[in-house]
Amino acid sequence: MLCPIDIILNENPVPIRERMPGLEKNLAAVIDKALVRNPKDRFTDAGKLLASLSKRKP
């Protein structure tokens, strides 16, 4: 069994909608992008994360 730290460092995160199927699709996409393993594929700064959250339709 892997240690939780090993999982965090070495495994890809589980898509949020697998854990919370009822979560709104656009919010799930923002969360998944924020948690992606490769830093180049994440938001480059907090302002871009905020902008993505602000663009979501309620």
MDTraj code that builds the backbone (N, CA, C; nanometers):
import mdtraj as md
import numpy as np

residues = "MET LEU CYS PRO ILE ASP ILE ILE LEU ASN GLU ASN PRO VAL PRO ILE ARG GLU ARG MET PRO GLY LEU GLU LYS ASN LEU ALA ALA VAL ILE ASP LYS ALA LEU VAL ARG ASN PRO LYS ASP ARG PHE THR ASP ALA GLY LYS LEU LEU ALA SER LEU SER LYS ARG LYS PRO".split()
xyz = np.array([
    [0.0845, -0.1193, 0.0000],
    [0.0000, 0.0000, 0.0000],
    [0.0890, 0.1255, 0.0000],
    [0.0528, 0.2187, -0.0850],
    [0.1314, 0.3423, -0.0941],
    [0.0965, 0.4386, 0.0186],
    [0.1947, 0.5100, 0.0608],
    [0.1775, 0.6169, 0.1593],
    [0.1026, 0.7319, 0.0915],
    [0.0159, 0.8029, 0.1644],
    [-0.0575, 0.9155, 0.1023],
    [0.0329, 1.0177, 0.0345],
    [0.1488, 1.0436, 0.0916],
    [0.2422, 1.1395, 0.0302],
    [0.2912, 1.0859, -0.1044],
    [0.3201, 0.9558, -0.1124],
    [0.3619, 0.8966, -0.2398],
    [0.2526, 0.9091, -0.3445],
    [0.1293, 0.8904, -0.3038],
    [0.0161, 0.9030, -0.3969],
    [0.0072, 1.0459, -0.4488],
    [0.0173, 1.1420, -0.3591],
    [0.0088, 1.2834, -0.3991],
    [0.1209, 1.3186, -0.4958],
    [0.2400, 1.2692, -0.4690],
    [0.3554, 1.3047, -0.5511],
    [0.3650, 1.2279, -0.6819],
    [0.3064, 1.1082, -0.6875],
    [0.3320, 1.0216, -0.8021],
    [0.2098, 0.9804, -0.8835],
    [0.0921, 1.0030, -0.8355],
    [-0.0286, 0.9601, -0.9053],
    [-0.1062, 1.0810, -0.9592],
    [-0.1799, 1.0598, -1.0672],
    [-0.2669, 1.1646, -1.1180],
    [-0.3897, 1.1748, -1.0278],
    [-0.4392, 1.2953, -1.0048],
    [-0.5574, 1.3085, -0.9203],
    [-0.6813, 1.2481, -0.9867],
    [-0.7692, 1.1967, -0.9046],
    [-0.8959, 1.1428, -0.9535],
    [-0.9829, 1.2614, -0.9948],
    [-1.0438, 1.2583, -1.1137],
    [-1.1331, 1.3688, -1.1521],
    [-1.2406, 1.3903, -1.0448],
    [-1.2644, 1.5135, -1.0111],
    [-1.3531, 1.5487, -0.8999],
    [-1.4942, 1.4916, -0.9173],
    [-1.5417, 1.4819, -1.0408],
    [-1.6777, 1.4304, -1.0616],
    [-1.6875, 1.2803, -1.0358],
    [-1.5737, 1.2110, -1.0309],
    [-1.5767, 1.0701, -0.9900],
    [-1.6048, 1.0600, -0.8408],
    [-1.5610, 1.1584, -0.7662],
    [-1.5844, 1.1605, -0.6214],
    [-1.7153, 1.2304, -0.5870],
    [-1.7534, 1.3273, -0.6675],
    [-1.8753, 1.4057, -0.6450],
    [-1.9518, 1.4162, -0.7759],
    [-2.0236, 1.3117, -0.8167],
    [-2.0895, 1.3099, -0.9480],
    [-2.1899, 1.4239, -0.9695],
    [-2.2460, 1.4767, -0.8654],
    [-2.3446, 1.5829, -0.8798],
    [-2.2865, 1.7219, -0.8952],
    [-2.1554, 1.7331, -0.8874],
    [-2.0909, 1.8639, -0.8977],
    [-2.1098, 1.9213, -1.0375],
    [-2.1405, 2.0485, -1.0432],
    [-2.1638, 2.1179, -1.1706],
    [-2.0411, 2.1027, -1.2610],
    [-2.0663, 2.0729, -1.3877],
    [-1.9617, 2.0393, -1.4850],
    [-1.8546, 2.1477, -1.4983],
    [-1.8949, 2.2738, -1.5082],
    [-1.7976, 2.3825, -1.5274],
    [-1.7102, 2.4022, -1.4038],
    [-1.7684, 2.3894, -1.2855],
    [-1.6898, 2.4005, -1.1629],
    [-1.5917, 2.2838, -1.1537],
    [-1.6368, 2.1653, -1.1892],
    [-1.5495, 2.0478, -1.1872],
    [-1.4298, 2.0680, -1.2804],
    [-1.4518, 2.1280, -1.3949],
    [-1.3422, 2.1521, -1.4902],
    [-1.2377, 2.2467, -1.4302],
    [-1.2825, 2.3483, -1.3586],
    [-1.1902, 2.4427, -1.2948],
    [-1.1103, 2.3711, -1.1863],
    [-1.1776, 2.2928, -1.1045],
    [-1.1098, 2.2196, -0.9968],
    [-1.0085, 2.1213, -1.0550],
    [-1.0504, 2.0467, -1.1567],
    [-0.9593, 1.9500, -1.2179],
    [-0.8357, 2.0186, -1.2758],
    [-0.8552, 2.1336, -1.3379],
    [-0.7399, 2.2054, -1.3939],
    [-0.6475, 2.2547, -1.2822],
    [-0.7037, 2.2970, -1.1712],
    [-0.6218, 2.3446, -1.0593],
    [-0.5400, 2.2317, -0.9972],
    [-0.5892, 2.1091, -1.0082],
    [-0.5227, 1.9953, -0.9443],
    [-0.4366, 1.9116, -1.0375],
    [-0.4341, 1.9463, -1.1654],
    [-0.3583, 1.8658, -1.2614],
    [-0.2123, 1.8543, -1.2171],
    [-0.1549, 1.7420, -1.2431],
    [-0.0201, 1.7112, -1.1947],
    [0.0893, 1.7985, -1.2583],
    [0.0822, 1.8199, -1.3880],
    [0.1846, 1.8978, -1.4583],
    [0.1587, 2.0477, -1.4375],
    [0.2517, 2.1181, -1.3729],
    [0.2320, 2.2617, -1.3479],
    [0.2064, 2.3442, -1.4739],
    [0.2598, 2.3013, -1.5878],
    [0.2396, 2.3752, -1.7124],
    [0.0934, 2.3705, -1.7581],
    [0.0190, 2.2717, -1.7094],
    [-0.1212, 2.2568, -1.7486],
    [-0.2172, 2.3203, -1.6487],
    [-0.1650, 2.3702, -1.5369],
    [-0.2484, 2.4352, -1.4339],
    [-0.2657, 2.5834, -1.4660],
    [-0.3441, 2.6503, -1.3838],
    [-0.3555, 2.7961, -1.3935],
    [-0.2191, 2.8550, -1.3621],
    [-0.1794, 2.9567, -1.4360],
    [-0.0472, 3.0149, -1.4155],
    [-0.0419, 3.1094, -1.2970],
    [-0.1577, 3.1578, -1.2544],
    [-0.1612, 3.2432, -1.1361],
    [-0.3033, 3.2457, -1.0789],
    [-0.3148, 3.2994, -0.9595],
    [-0.4441, 3.3015, -0.8907],
    [-0.5465, 3.3870, -0.9659],
    [-0.5003, 3.4885, -1.0356],
    [-0.5916, 3.5733, -1.1120],
    [-0.6628, 3.4956, -1.2220],
    [-0.5917, 3.4058, -1.2879],
    [-0.6532, 3.3244, -1.3938],
    [-0.7501, 3.2225, -1.3345],
    [-0.7171, 3.1699, -1.2182],
    [-0.8100, 3.0806, -1.1489],
    [-0.9367, 3.1569, -1.1131],
    [-0.9218, 3.2748, -1.0581],
    [-1.0366, 3.3581, -1.0223],
    [-1.1196, 3.3929, -1.1457],
    [-1.0545, 3.4258, -1.2549],
    [-1.1267, 3.4588, -1.3781],
    [-1.2076, 3.3395, -1.4257],
    [-1.1514, 3.2191, -1.4179],
    [-1.2256, 3.0995, -1.4594],
    [-1.3452, 3.0744, -1.3685],
    [-1.3276, 3.0962, -1.2411],
    [-1.4384, 3.0796, -1.1477],
    [-1.5472, 3.1839, -1.1732],
    [-1.5051, 3.3055, -1.2074],
    [-1.6008, 3.4139, -1.2315],
    [-1.6810, 3.3942, -1.3603],
    [-1.6233, 3.3258, -1.4580],
    [-1.6901, 3.3020, -1.5857],
    [-1.7987, 3.1952, -1.5785],
    [-1.7937, 3.1138, -1.4738],
    [-1.8920, 3.0055, -1.4608],
    [-2.0326, 3.0622, -1.4534],
    [-2.1230, 2.9919, -1.5167],
    [-2.2631, 3.0325, -1.5102],
    [-2.3241, 2.9682, -1.3855],
    [-2.3975, 3.0476, -1.3064],
    [-2.4595, 2.9911, -1.1847],
    [-2.5626, 2.8843, -1.2138],
])
top = md.Topology()
chain = top.add_chain()
for i, resn in enumerate(residues, 1):
    res = top.add_residue(resn, chain, resSeq=i)
    for name in ("N", "CA", "C"):
        top.add_atom(name, md.element.get_by_symbol(name[0]), res)
traj = md.Trajectory(xyz[None], top)
